[in-house]
Amino acid sequence: MTITLEYPTTTTTVGDLMNPPELQISDDVMVDMAMDILQSSGADHLLVRAEDGRCAGLLTRLHLAPFQARSWYIERTPVRDVVFDRAPFATTVMPAATAAATMRARGLDTWPVVDHDGHVIGLLSF
């Protein structure tokens, strides 16, 4: 008689792989200030928070590229008016394989992870 022990399969989740959130800005910050923050920090992206503190999306250098000319217009343009990566976002219980496939499909290098209320709790990068 042979006894086989079966171990429960564990699935790696986003919560297992996420990193703490980095730089965050409010969605009412002007584009020129966001560009200065990205440049001075050396970061590739900024998390954008809405007025209620929930995640509004992820703003990258690529999203700000059209504003590089630094005209008077960018001094009066809040980042909420810029096209950037918005919801849906990852959750901690989402399987990592599902998150990776979603990120590939959306062309994302980094994806915000939010709690059940929509507040950022981490970043997922592959």
N, C-alpha and C positions, 0 to 999 in steps of 0.2 A: 504494500500500500504506500503510495506516494502522497505526501501532503504538500500542497503548493500554497505559499502565502501570497496573497494579493495585496499590494500596497495601493492605497488610493492615489489616483493620478492627480497631480497638482498642476494647475495651469498658471503660468506666470501672468500677472495682471499689470496694468498700467501703474497701480499703486506701488508695486514692487520695483519698478524701473524709473519712476519720475524723480526729478531733482527739485530742490526748493526754487520758488520763483525768484527771478532776478529783478532787473529794473522794471519799475511800473510807473506809468504816468496816467493822469486823468485825461478823459477824452476832450476836455476843454483847453488843453495845452496847445499852443500855437505850433505850427509846422516848423518854424525856424528854431524854436526851443527844442523840439523833438530831435531835429537834425543835430543840434549842438550836443545834446545828451548822448546820442549814438556815437558821434565823432569823438567826444572827450572820453567816453567810457571804453571805446573799442568794441562794444557789443554789436551783435548782428541784428538784434531785435529788441523791441520794447513791448511789454504787456500794456494794454490799454484798458483802463477801468472806466465804467460808466459812472454817472453821478451817484448812483446808489451803491457803489463799491463792487458791483458785479463785473465779471470779465466782459469786456466789449470786443476783444480780439487781440491779435498779434500784429504789430507794425514792424516791417523790416526796412532795411536800407533800400531794397528794390522798390518798395512802395513809395519811398520819398524821392526816388531818382528824378521824377518829373519836376521837382521843386528845387533842383540844384542851382538854378540860375540866381536864386536869392533875390527875387524881385520884391517890391513892396507888398505884393499879393500874399506871400507866405507869412508875413508878419500879422496878417489878419485872418488867417485860415486855421481853424482848430482841426486837430487830427481826426475828430469825428466825421469831418467832411472829406477825408481822404479814403480812397478805396483800399482796404486791407483785409486780412483773413479774419473772418468773424465766425460765429457759431455754425455748426455744432462743435462742441469741445469734448475732449476725452473725460472719462470718469475713472476713479480709482479701481473700480471693480471690472472694468472693461478688459477682456483678454488682450494681452500684448500683441498677439498675432493679428487680431482684428484691428487694433490701433495702427499697427505697422502698415497693413493693407490700405487702410483709410488714408493714412499720411501719404503713401505712394500715389494713390489715386488723386489726391488733392494737391500733390506736388509740395508737401510741407516737409521741412527739415525739423521743425520744432512745433509742438502742439500744446496749448494750455490744457491743464487738468483742473477741473472745477469740482466743487462739492455739490450737494443736492440743492443748494440755494444759488448756485452760479458764481460763487466767489473762487478766485484762483487759489489753488493749494499747491500747485507744482507745474513743472514743465516736462514734457516727454520729448526726448531727442533720440533719433536712431542714426 
